[in-house]
Amino acid sequence: MKKLCKCDGKTLHGHVRRLAATGRRPRYICGLCGRASDEPRHLCKPVKIARKSAKALGS
């Protein structure tokens, strides 16, 4: 499958299970279109998502 950013709706529809697994706990977001993935290779301009720990959030 090509990069998520380059896929059209028809292509994405055919890979629903794979996409669901890719987007469960995304670590990267595309800087151009906003799609998210756990692997940077799936996005054309991946930007790492900063995560805060529960302790830092005061929980």
C-alpha positions, 0 to 999 in steps of 0.5 A: 500500500502506498503512503496514506497521504497519497491514497484516494477513498477507494484505496483506503476503503479496501484496506480498512483493517490495516488502517485500523491497526495503523491508527490505533495508537498513532505516534506520528501525524502528517504535517500536510493533511493531518492523517495519523499513523504509528509508522512514519513511513506511512506518511509523506511529512511525518511529525512525531506527536509529543505525549505527556505522561499521566503524572505530568497531567496531574492525574 
